[in-house]
Structures are given as C-alpha cells and as structure tokens.
Amino acid sequence: MLSSPSWIDIRSRVSRGLHYRYTAYLLFLILMMYKLIMLDHQLHIANMKLDRADYVIAVGSLLLISFWTLWLPARGRLASLTLLNLVWTGILYADLIYYRYFDDFITVPVLMQAGQVGSLGDSIRSLIHSVDLLFFIDWVVIVPFTAVMVFRKRRTTSQTYGFPGEFQRHRRKRVFGRLAAGALVFILGMSMTFVPIKKASDTWAVGLFEGNWWNITLYNVTGLIGFHGYDLYRYGRDHLIGQPKLAQEEVNQVKAWFDAKRGKASGTGALFGKYKGSNVIMIQTEAFMNFVIGQSIGGQEITPNFNRLMKDSMYFSNFYHQTGQGRTSDADFVTHSSLLPLPTGSVFTRYADREYDTLPEILKEQGYAANVFHAYDSSFWNRTTMYREMNYDRFYSKKDYEMNDVLGWSLSDKAFFAQSLDRMKGIEQPFYSFLITLTSHHPYYVPKDARKLDTGEFEGTMFGDYLQSIHYVDEAFGQFEEQMKQQELWDNTILLIYGDHDNSIKEISDYEKFLGRDLNALDMEQIMNQVPLLIRLPDGGNAGVYPEAAGMMNVTPSILHLLGVSEAPYYWIGGHLFDDKPRLIPLRSGAFSEEKVFYLPSETAGLEGGTCYDLTTRQPTDIQACRDGYDETRKQLQISDEVITYDLLKLFKEQGKGQTE
C-alpha cells in the first residue's frame, strides 16, 4: 500500500502530466472543431448539413495534422499547438472570404495567383463581417499565455530528481510515452478520416476523386482539412512528381468523341459565310447578368441602350456563363476555345502553354488582325503569356491607356471604349477586337455624380450599387455604338456583348424583392448562371429573342460560322448557335441545361443526389429525365479536363500531320 506522501507525489506528477501533455491538446481540438463547425454554418451551402460522419472526419483530420505535437516536450508542444491554431484559423478564414465571393475554396493553383490579391482591395473588405471576429477571439488568451509558458524560467533538474540516474530513467519513460501517445493518435486519426471517406467514395460518392467535378462535393466528403490535403496531393502529383500519362485507351476515347462530333459538322445553313470578311468586335462585360435585362427600377430602365440594341440584334435569353474558379479568365478561355474550365484554378495560370483551337489564332489564319484591349495590369491572370499563346497581334493593357477617368478598379468603361476605338483606327481591316471591361466589378463602386437610378429600398446596399454600376455600363454601350457609327464600323462589323460571370450577390431576398416574386432553387441557379449574349450583325439581320439554351462554348463556333469557317477541322466541345439542334450546356458544378430539363446537383455525388427540373412547369420531375444529360455532362467535363491537362490537341494534331505525310 502506498504511503500518503508517495500518493500525493504521484497525484502531483499525474496532474502535471495531464496539464502539459493533454489539456493543451484537448483544448486545441475543441477550439478548432468549434471553428470548423462555425465555418460550415457561415458557408450556407444549400442541401448540406454536417452529419455524424462529417464530425468524425473533422476530428480525425485534426488528429492527423496535430498528432506529432505529442512527441514534443511540454513547451514545444504548447508552442506548436498555438502555431497550428494560428495557421489553420488563417486558412479557414481565407477559405470563408474566398467562398463568399467565388462559391469555392482556395486551392494550390489559386495560391499561385496570390500576387493578384493585393489588387482586390475594396472587394475583400466588403466580404468581411463583424461576426468573423469569433474565429480569432481565442487568440487574445492563447497567444500571450503561450508566450508566458514558453519563455518562463526553467526549473533545474536537481530540484526535482534527487537520486543519480533517476532523471535519465524518467526522461526515457516520458519520451516513450510521448512516442506511444502520438502513434496512437495518428492511427486513430487515420481510421476516423479514411474509413468514412472510403465508405462514401465506394457508395454515394463513387468516382468523385477520379472525376473531381466540383470542389464543394469534395468538401462534403472530406471536410475542409481533408479537402486541402487532397488538393496538395493532387498538385504535387501533377506538377512536382509528374503526372502519369493518360492511358492510350482513354486517349483513343477522347479522339473518337471529337471525331464523331467533327464528322457531324456542316458548313451549310442560311447564315454560313453570309458575313464573310466582316470585322468582329466582342465585349466581355464584367459581372453583367441576365436578370437586369428589360427591367426597370424607380420608373427608369436599368439597361435602356442594351434593350434598344436587342431590337436590332440576336439576343440569347438563356445563355450560361460556364465559368469556374478562374472567373473572368475562364469566361475568356471558354469563349475563345470552346472548351470548359478546370475544376480548380484557371487555365490561364496553370496551362497557358497548351495547344488550343482559339478564335484569334483561327482568324489570323483567315487574314484578320487580332487584338485584345483591357485597361488593367497585363500580368493579371497571366494574360500576357496566354494572349501570346493565343496568337494575338497585340495586347493593349493599362500602360497603353491614358488614365484620365478612373472609376472603380481602373479606367471607366466610357473612357476605355473611347480610347480602344481610337486605337482601332490604325488597325487594318478586317480585324478582330476583344474588349474586357472593369467598371462593374465587385464591390460596384459608382460615385454620387454618376448614380442615375433611384434604387429605392436598395439604396446603400451592394445590390443597389450593382444596379447603379450596370446602368453606368449601359450608358457606355450607348456611347460605344455612336462612336462605332462615327468611325464607319457599324455596318461592316459583327458586334457581340456578353457578361463574364455572376455578381457574387447571393441573397435570395434581394432578387425576390427586385423581381417581385418568390424564387425556387431553379430560379436562383439560373439567375446566378445566366448572362446576356447579344450578337448584332452588320445589316441588323435575324434580330429577335432566341430562348434555346446556349453557353460560352458556343461563341467561337458561332462567330466562325458567320464568317464562313467550318467547325470540322477544330477540337471544340461546343457548336454554333444557328441551327435547330437541341443543345446541352454543361456547367462546371455538374449542373446542366438542355431543351426540356435543368439538372441541379447537390453536394452529394451521383445523379440521384441532385434534382431534375422540368423547364415547362419549373418544378422537380423524375430524376431519370436527366439521366442522359447527366452522363453527357460528366463526359464533356472529363474530356475537356483531359484535353487541357494532358495537352491532347497537340498530340492529335501531330498524329494528323504524320498521317498526311
């Protein structure tokens, strides 16, 4: 039986051991779990709630990123846990801010573009909410406490151990105990993380890691820490270790898909070649969304000039932007290459060196001059490199403009249009000019003297500011039209205007108030994914509203069809818009629109996890009505990903040359 002093000594040592070895560790787990739960609640992802498996994976992931701290002495452990808290809190919060704008999570390719973040300025500040302080409130106590504990004076070993060799024996026991505890926690973390993930990937999330069609679905399976771990693995596999080559069988399948599509292409139709030799001016308009077209507020039309242009143009009322994480750069890429965006990052920054069949390159082969105009830093989105690969003659960037009327991010759209048209005077015709606007960029700042709308209850809100900025851009459209006429371009130029992506304002109440009706999930999905497309032909021909589903991947084939260039030689996912064939329009999320149905995926993988909507009743219908479209959407996303990642167009063209020699 232990004597009283010995029992007290044991209790004291156990207390000290618990205090230094486990209390700080348990506190770390509790605080970080709280932050992960708070993050999930802040994301407001539809149709997704944390369940038991999600909690298990979250705890397991925390164990995996922290088990090694149990191998350290008390002070090192405390310092390491505090550092982990700081780092992962920062990552969580960065993800939240990024999600509020992009509806996605930060990935390694996005971090490769981190130099652009400094340019976001007001956009980032507008995404910060006061409730976000709860992510950092624990730092007020933890950081100073850690500093005190780590830098306090150490006790000498002689004060604690009186017998020779006792210190060494005790030290060995402690080291062994730390190693054992860390190993056990690692095994527990592996089990809690990978067992439920494996179960999901074998059942309802089958094919997720191979297809990787949506990062939100990955997050739903792996949790945030697991998502970043997988993203890091994927990036290392693809860029550091060297991605394995695509199996020849899969290469053949991609080639066969394109061959079948190209075999159906025809250089016929009433509009084929009708406008051969015409100039082409295309305007990619920042955050220009379809829901404002034809609408008024306070007795004023929001887009009066665009509405007037519609009467003399082809207007596609169900046109989808099809962008992913690359946002503006994705719009540029999809529109010009007729491929689809990547699941993570931007093609412009990740794969600018690949072979693509792009509009400017093809037009150059047809004898056109091709130039791009954008009054911003040329390095943003790696544009300088990408535009060189796309074979533009010249990229007119910020340094080529007189910054005499700055509004928002850069030169106002009115000044931008005027100066760009001035530069076109010296370009030999026929020419292709691509203009990228900026005034209507988030957070939609418009000075008081430029605010022309009475936005009523939206005054002082971001939604109201958005309407003001779009009205300003519409005024710029009107001035652009007049200057085109003055330069005698109006009657010999195909003019295209489209929006690049949504406005990142996701509160359904704003749209319901503005439109004066209740909205369901289908309504909101279409609002957030539809942008205007207007094609004004030189003679004003074929004017009207075209309600068939269309997307950015249809733009390049459509322009070339008007100019008399057949689709047959090129590797495109999309086709032209001037026939009666039903079209499938895939979105990066796995959603799609076709003639009669619209499929809205959930964060749960698989067809049955989503909802199939009948576009006539606008209500859910039998999920099997979306089966074919679902399969084809996944196929097209996969083909586009493989073409980009493995540079398959270069391979196909080399094979084609070899067969003709």
ZIWOQUI-V953689 format. One record per residue. N is the residue number from 1. RES is the residue in three letters. SS is DSSP state (H for helix, E for strand, - for the rest). PSI is psi in whole degrees, 0 to 359 (none if undefined). Layout:
n: <N,N>
res: <RES,RES>
ss: <SS,SS>
psi: <PSI,PSI>
This chain:
n: <1,2,3,4,5,6,7,8,9,10,11,12,13,14,15,16,17,18,19,20,21,22,23,24,25,26,27,28,29,30,31,32,33,34,35,36,37,38,39,40,41,42,43,44,45,46,47,48,49,50,51,52,53,54,55,56,57,58,59,60,61,62,63,64,65,66,67,68,69,70,71,72,73,74,75,76,77,78,79,80,81,82,83,84,85,86,87,88,89,90,91,92,93,94,95,96,97,98,99,100,101,102,103,104,105,106,107,108,109,110,111,112,113,114,115,116,117,118,119,120,121,122,123,124,125,126,127,128,129,130,131,132,133,134,135,136,137,138,139,140,141,142,143,144,145,146,147,148,149,150,151,152,153,154,155,156,157,158,159,160,161,162,163,164,165,166,167,168,169,170,171,172,173,174,175,176,177,178,179,180,181,182,183,184,185,186,187,188,189,190,191,192,193,194,195,196,197,198,199,200,201,202,203,204,205,206,207,208,209,210,211,212,213,214,215,216,217,218,219,220,221,222,223,224,225,226,227,228,229,230,231,232,233,234,235,236,237,238,239,240,241,242,243,244,245,246,247,248,249,250,251,252,253,254,255,256,257,258,259,260,261,262,263,264,265,266,267,268,269,270,271,272,273,274,275,276,277,278,279,280,281,282,283,284,285,286,287,288,289,290,291,292,293,294,295,296,297,298,299,300,301,302,303,304,305,306,307,308,309,310,311,312,313,314,315,316,317,318,319,320,321,322,323,324,325,326,327,328,329,330,331,332,333,334,335,336,337,338,339,340,341,342,343,344,345,346,347,348,349,350,351,352,353,354,355,356,357,358,359,360,361,362,363,364,365,366,367,368,369,370,371,372,373,374,375,376,377,378,379,380,381,382,383,384,385,386,387,388,389,390,391,392,393,394,395,396,397,398,399,400,401,402,403,404,405,406,407,408,409,410,411,412,413,414,415,416,417,418,419,420,421,422,423,424,425,426,427,428,429,430,431,432,433,434,435,436,437,438,439,440,441,442,443,444,445,446,447,448,449,450,451,452,453,454,455,456,457,458,459,460,461,462,463,464,465,466,467,468,469,470,471,472,473,474,475,476,477,478,479,480,481,482,483,484,485,486,487,488,489,490,491,492,493,494,495,496,497,498,499,500,501,502,503,504,505,506,507,508,509,510,511,512,513,514,515,516,517,518,519,520,521,522,523,524,525,526,527,528,529,530,531,532,533,534,535,536,537,538,539,540,541,542,543,544,545,546,547,548,549,550,551,552,553,554,555,556,557,558,559,560,561,562,563,564,565,566,567,568,569,570,571,572,573,574,575,576,577,578,579,580,581,582,583,584,585,586,587,588,589,590,591,592,593,594,595,596,597,598,599,600,601,602,603,604,605,606,607,608,609,610,611,612,613,614,615,616,617,618,619,620,621,622,623,624,625,626,627,628,629,630,631,632,633,634,635,636,637,638,639,640,641,642,643,644,645,646,647,648,649,650,651,652,653,654,655,656,657,658,659,660,661>
res: <MET,LEU,SER,SER,PRO,SER,TRP,ILE,ASP,ILE,ARG,SER,ARG,VAL,SER,ARG,GLY,LEU,HIS,TYR,ARG,TYR,THR,ALA,TYR,LEU,LEU,PHE,LEU,ILE,LEU,MET,MET,TYR,LYS,LEU,ILE,MET,LEU,ASP,HIS,GLN,LEU,HIS,ILE,ALA,ASN,MET,LYS,LEU,ASP,ARG,ALA,ASP,TYR,VAL,ILE,ALA,VAL,GLY,SER,LEU,LEU,LEU,ILE,SER,PHE,TRP,THR,LEU,TRP,LEU,PRO,ALA,ARG,GLY,ARG,LEU,ALA,SER,LEU,THR,LEU,LEU,ASN,LEU,VAL,TRP,THR,GLY,ILE,LEU,TYR,ALA,ASP,LEU,ILE,TYR,TYR,ARG,TYR,PHE,ASP,ASP,PHE,ILE,THR,VAL,PRO,VAL,LEU,MET,GLN,ALA,GLY,GLN,VAL,GLY,SER,LEU,GLY,ASP,SER,ILE,ARG,SER,LEU,ILE,HIS,SER,VAL,ASP,LEU,LEU,PHE,PHE,ILE,ASP,TRP,VAL,VAL,ILE,VAL,PRO,PHE,THR,ALA,VAL,MET,VAL,PHE,ARG,LYS,ARG,ARG,THR,THR,SER,GLN,THR,TYR,GLY,PHE,PRO,GLY,GLU,PHE,GLN,ARG,HIS,ARG,ARG,LYS,ARG,VAL,PHE,GLY,ARG,LEU,ALA,ALA,GLY,ALA,LEU,VAL,PHE,ILE,LEU,GLY,MET,SER,MET,THR,PHE,VAL,PRO,ILE,LYS,LYS,ALA,SER,ASP,THR,TRP,ALA,VAL,GLY,LEU,PHE,GLU,GLY,ASN,TRP,TRP,ASN,ILE,THR,LEU,TYR,ASN,VAL,THR,GLY,LEU,ILE,GLY,PHE,HIS,GLY,TYR,ASP,LEU,TYR,ARG,TYR,GLY,ARG,ASP,HIS,LEU,ILE,GLY,GLN,PRO,LYS,LEU,ALA,GLN,GLU,GLU,VAL,ASN,GLN,VAL,LYS,ALA,TRP,PHE,ASP,ALA,LYS,ARG,GLY,LYS,ALA,SER,GLY,THR,GLY,ALA,LEU,PHE,GLY,LYS,TYR,LYS,GLY,SER,ASN,VAL,ILE,MET,ILE,GLN,THR,GLU,ALA,PHE,MET,ASN,PHE,VAL,ILE,GLY,GLN,SER,ILE,GLY,GLY,GLN,GLU,ILE,THR,PRO,ASN,PHE,ASN,ARG,LEU,MET,LYS,ASP,SER,MET,TYR,PHE,SER,ASN,PHE,TYR,HIS,GLN,THR,GLY,GLN,GLY,ARG,THR,SER,ASP,ALA,ASP,PHE,VAL,THR,HIS,SER,SER,LEU,LEU,PRO,LEU,PRO,THR,GLY,SER,VAL,PHE,THR,ARG,TYR,ALA,ASP,ARG,GLU,TYR,ASP,THR,LEU,PRO,GLU,ILE,LEU,LYS,GLU,GLN,GLY,TYR,ALA,ALA,ASN,VAL,PHE,HIS,ALA,TYR,ASP,SER,SER,PHE,TRP,ASN,ARG,THR,THR,MET,TYR,ARG,GLU,MET,ASN,TYR,ASP,ARG,PHE,TYR,SER,LYS,LYS,ASP,TYR,GLU,MET,ASN,ASP,VAL,LEU,GLY,TRP,SER,LEU,SER,ASP,LYS,ALA,PHE,PHE,ALA,GLN,SER,LEU,ASP,ARG,MET,LYS,GLY,ILE,GLU,GLN,PRO,PHE,TYR,SER,PHE,LEU,ILE,THR,LEU,THR,SER,HIS,HIS,PRO,TYR,TYR,VAL,PRO,LYS,ASP,ALA,ARG,LYS,LEU,ASP,THR,GLY,GLU,PHE,GLU,GLY,THR,MET,PHE,GLY,ASP,TYR,LEU,GLN,SER,ILE,HIS,TYR,VAL,ASP,GLU,ALA,PHE,GLY,GLN,PHE,GLU,GLU,GLN,MET,LYS,GLN,GLN,GLU,LEU,TRP,ASP,ASN,THR,ILE,LEU,LEU,ILE,TYR,GLY,ASP,HIS,ASP,ASN,SER,ILE,LYS,GLU,ILE,SER,ASP,TYR,GLU,LYS,PHE,LEU,GLY,ARG,ASP,LEU,ASN,ALA,LEU,ASP,MET,GLU,GLN,ILE,MET,ASN,GLN,VAL,PRO,LEU,LEU,ILE,ARG,LEU,PRO,ASP,GLY,GLY,ASN,ALA,GLY,VAL,TYR,PRO,GLU,ALA,ALA,GLY,MET,MET,ASN,VAL,THR,PRO,SER,ILE,LEU,HIS,LEU,LEU,GLY,VAL,SER,GLU,ALA,PRO,TYR,TYR,TRP,ILE,GLY,GLY,HIS,LEU,PHE,ASP,ASP,LYS,PRO,ARG,LEU,ILE,PRO,LEU,ARG,SER,GLY,ALA,PHE,SER,GLU,GLU,LYS,VAL,PHE,TYR,LEU,PRO,SER,GLU,THR,ALA,GLY,LEU,GLU,GLY,GLY,THR,CYS,TYR,ASP,LEU,THR,THR,ARG,GLN,PRO,THR,ASP,ILE,GLN,ALA,CYS,ARG,ASP,GLY,TYR,ASP,GLU,THR,ARG,LYS,GLN,LEU,GLN,ILE,SER,ASP,GLU,VAL,ILE,THR,TYR,ASP,LEU,LEU,LYS,LEU,PHE,LYS,GLU,GLN,GLY,LYS,GLY,GLN,THR,GLU>
ss: <-,-,-,H,H,H,H,H,H,H,H,H,H,H,H,H,H,H,H,H,H,H,H,H,H,H,H,H,H,H,H,H,H,H,H,H,H,H,H,H,H,H,H,-,-,-,-,-,-,-,-,H,H,H,H,H,H,H,H,H,H,H,H,H,H,H,H,H,H,H,H,-,-,H,H,H,H,H,H,H,H,H,H,H,H,H,H,H,H,H,H,H,H,H,H,H,H,H,H,H,H,H,-,-,-,-,-,H,H,H,H,-,-,H,H,H,H,H,H,-,-,H,H,H,H,-,-,-,-,H,H,H,H,H,H,-,-,-,H,H,H,H,H,H,H,H,H,H,H,H,H,-,-,-,-,-,H,H,H,-,-,-,-,-,-,H,H,H,H,H,H,H,H,H,H,H,H,H,H,H,H,H,H,H,H,H,H,H,H,H,H,H,H,H,H,H,H,H,H,H,H,H,-,-,-,-,-,H,H,H,H,-,-,-,H,H,H,H,H,H,H,H,H,H,H,H,H,H,H,H,H,H,H,H,H,H,H,H,H,H,H,H,-,-,-,-,-,H,H,H,H,H,H,H,H,H,H,H,H,H,H,H,H,H,-,-,-,-,-,-,-,-,-,-,-,-,-,-,E,E,E,E,E,E,E,-,-,-,-,H,H,H,-,-,-,E,E,-,-,E,E,-,-,H,H,H,H,H,H,H,-,-,-,E,E,E,-,-,E,E,-,-,-,-,-,-,H,H,H,H,H,H,H,H,H,H,H,-,-,-,-,-,-,-,-,-,H,H,H,H,-,-,-,-,-,-,-,-,H,H,H,H,H,H,H,-,-,-,E,E,E,E,E,-,-,-,-,-,-,H,H,H,H,H,H,H,H,H,H,-,-,-,-,E,E,E,-,H,H,H,-,-,-,-,-,E,E,-,-,E,E,-,H,H,H,H,H,H,H,H,H,H,H,H,-,-,-,-,-,-,E,E,E,E,E,E,-,-,-,-,-,-,-,-,-,-,-,H,H,H,-,-,-,-,-,H,H,H,-,-,-,H,H,H,H,H,H,H,H,H,H,H,H,H,H,H,H,H,H,H,H,H,H,H,H,H,-,-,-,H,H,H,E,E,E,E,E,E,E,-,-,-,-,-,-,-,-,H,H,H,H,H,H,H,H,-,-,-,-,-,H,H,H,H,H,H,H,H,H,E,-,-,E,E,E,E,-,-,-,-,-,-,-,E,E,E,-,-,-,E,E,H,H,H,H,H,H,H,H,H,H,H,-,-,-,-,-,-,-,-,-,-,-,-,-,-,-,-,-,-,-,-,-,-,E,E,-,-,-,-,-,E,E,-,-,-,E,E,E,E,-,-,-,-,-,-,H,H,H,-,E,E,E,E,-,-,-,-,E,E,-,-,H,H,H,H,H,H,H,H,H,H,H,H,H,H,H,H,H,H,H,H,H,H,H,-,-,H,H,H,H,H,H,H,H,H,H,H,H,H,->
psi: <136,142,161,313,321,318,320,319,318,315,321,316,319,318,316,320,315,320,313,324,322,325,311,322,314,322,320,313,317,313,316,326,319,319,323,319,317,320,313,320,326,335,329,48,125,144,26,121,147,130,187,317,322,319,319,314,320,314,316,319,320,321,321,328,353,354,325,340,336,346,350,156,167,311,317,323,313,316,319,319,321,318,318,319,313,313,310,330,318,318,315,315,322,320,319,313,316,319,323,334,315,353,38,174,157,135,170,315,326,320,333,342,17,335,343,344,324,337,348,330,249,330,315,316,325,346,357,128,154,327,343,342,335,337,336,359,330,338,331,326,315,315,309,324,317,317,317,314,323,322,7,160,135,147,146,150,334,337,339,324,121,338,144,135,347,321,315,319,317,323,318,319,319,318,315,318,319,316,317,316,315,318,317,318,321,313,317,317,318,315,314,334,307,333,308,328,318,320,317,316,342,349,258,340,29,136,0,313,339,316,317,55,345,128,331,323,320,314,320,332,315,345,170,315,317,323,313,326,316,321,320,317,315,318,317,320,318,329,334,309,325,114,136,150,151,134,142,325,319,322,316,323,319,315,319,322,314,319,319,318,316,330,336,349,139,139,54,176,158,330,354,118,4,331,32,133,356,150,158,124,124,130,118,112,128,124,33,110,157,333,342,344,128,2,156,158,135,30,7,139,138,321,63,322,319,318,320,319,326,327,342,16,171,121,122,107,350,58,128,143,335,23,163,222,334,353,247,318,326,317,315,312,309,318,322,343,345,31,183,159,165,159,333,139,191,138,323,321,335,321,47,341,6,168,128,152,91,154,309,322,318,319,325,321,337,7,13,151,144,121,151,141,124,115,57,177,132,337,344,131,22,33,319,312,313,319,330,318,330,356,29,149,318,145,109,106,192,321,345,0,150,116,67,357,76,132,118,236,334,210,138,153,326,312,323,313,315,313,325,316,325,319,333,341,328,6,131,138,152,150,158,124,126,120,133,117,171,340,322,33,144,133,23,46,128,126,158,320,349,0,113,346,147,98,2,237,347,358,131,0,162,326,317,319,323,315,320,317,322,322,320,314,322,322,321,323,316,318,324,316,313,318,325,317,320,326,10,42,344,322,4,24,134,120,127,136,129,161,150,325,184,178,3,16,111,1,114,330,325,315,324,318,316,316,345,31,160,147,140,185,322,315,312,323,318,320,315,345,352,133,160,149,120,129,111,115,156,327,8,17,162,28,147,177,128,104,355,149,137,163,173,330,350,352,306,312,326,315,313,329,316,329,359,25,120,152,339,319,352,155,91,149,321,173,178,167,8,37,179,11,138,143,141,128,102,142,157,332,348,352,158,158,139,198,314,341,159,130,127,110,158,181,350,127,159,152,312,342,342,192,133,122,136,122,349,310,340,29,158,143,185,126,332,343,342,5,307,316,323,313,317,325,312,323,314,320,317,315,314,316,317,322,315,309,317,8,49,331,323,316,313,320,325,320,322,320,320,326,335,347,none>
